[in-house]
Amino acid sequence: MVGSVNIDQQGKGGYVSDEVLGTFLPIVVYWVYSGLYLMLGNMDKYRLHSKKDEDEKNLVSKKEVVKGVLLQQIVQAAVATVLFAVTGDDGESGGDRHASIFVLGRQLFVAMLMLDTWQYFMHRYMHQNKFLYKHIHAQHHRLIVPYAFGALYNHPLEGLILDTIGGALAFLVSGMSPRTSIFFFSFATIKTVDDHCGLWLPGNLFHIFFKNNSAYHDIHHQLYGTKYNYSQPFFVTWDRILGTYMPYELERRPEGGFEAKPVKDCKEH
């Protein structure tokens, strides 16, 4: 197996291949990380929308969201299994162990750029094409008030195009190994969940190091922001280059929490 952690050969029994970890660990990470946000409770002081708004404004039940996410993850796992089988090479593992930090860093950066580029243009097109928006992408926008475990709530076709194919392209273009992909896809999963968590927590490293964060993406989920802030999940580069970047400011609500408000009036555009 490519990149296997072969404990059996060392006389200790059993192994879990990098391909298996790369396929299923991001799914486990998704539910564990979003579960942590659930354990935090309502967190009214840090919410971008009130709990009442989350319950009343969203157009889909949490039960349906869970079912939709699980369906997407089944498709995601199937495609990853095929991808690893097609690209497998028994001689790759050893080279990966000795890859320099520079090479690994370059692969991860290229993968981030590839995923961002693919998702920006596909995401934007799904908004501009009325048929695709109505029949496919509108499903994700039933979550007017996003929350953590709804991050991957999409139409199955959208999940396949944006996330699964986008991830496959990032894997192939960057040249990363299955072992490196474990870290990349787990990190991308955590970032996506965080972007949809609906909270602005003090000290959140994603808010410090990334302009593309929970407040930035919350703007996109509001009616006035659907033509802006398409970029996901890492950078805001394409929004800035192509004029779809909407800056925002955070204001404290009298009843607690924050509200992300656009700096410019998008009604004129």
Residue, then its C-alpha position, 0 to 999 in steps of 0.5 A: m500500500v502507498g505510504s502505509v504505516n505497516i506496523d505488522q512488518q515490525g511484528k506489532g500487528g496491523y496497519v492503517s494506510d495513508e490512503v484510508l486515513g486521507t479518505f476517512l480522517p477528514i470526515v471524522v475531523y468534520w464531526v469532531y470539530s463541529g461537535l466542539y462548537l456544539m459543546l460550547g453552547n449558545m455563546d451569545k456574547y460571540r454569535l454573529h446572529s442570535k439563536k432565535d434567528e438561527d432557529e427561525k430564519n433558516l429554511v431547513s431543519k438540522k436533521e435534514v442538514v445532517k442527512g445532506v452532509l452525510l450523503q456528501q461525505i459518502v460521495q467524497a469517500a468514494v471518489a477519494t478511494v478511486l483517486f488513491a487507487v488510480t494514482g497509487d505508486d509503491g515507490e512513493s512512500g519512501g520519498d515522501r518521508h524524506a521530503s523537505i519542509f520546503v517541498l511540503g510547504r510548496q505542495l500545501f500552498v499550491a493545493m490551497l491556491m488550486l482549491d481556492t481558484w476552483q471553488y471561486f469560479m465554480h461558486r461564482y458561476m453557480h450564483q450567476n447561472k439562474f438554473l444552477y442557483k435555483h436547482i443546486h446552489a440554493q440548497h446551501h443558502r437555505l442556511i441564512v444563519p450558518y452553523a458549524f455542522g452545516a458547512l458541507y450542507n450542499h446539493p450532492l452535485e454541488g458537493l461533487i463539483l466544488d468540494t470533491i472534484g476541487g479537492a482531487l484537483a488540489f491533490l493532483v496539481s500539487g503533487m502531494s502524497p496520500r500522507t501529506s493529503i491527510f494533513f491538507f484535507s483535515f486542515a481544509t475541513i477544519k477551516t470550512v467548519d470554522d468559516h460556517c460556525g457563526l461565531w466571532l471568538p476572541g483569539n481564534l487563529f483563523h481570524i488572525f491569519f485569514k481574511n476569509n473567516s466566519a464574518y467574511h463568509d457570513i456576509h455572503h450568506q445574507l441577501y445583500g452579500t450573495k454577489y460578493n465574497y465568493s472566495q473559499p476556504f482560505f484566501v480572498t485573492w480572487d474576490r479582490i482581483l475580480g471586484t467581488y470583495m465586500p469589506y465589512e465591520l463588526e458591530r456589537r449588538p445591544e442584546g449581545g454578540f456581533e453583527a457583520k455589516p458591509v462597509k459599502d452599500c451593495k444595493e448600488h451594484 
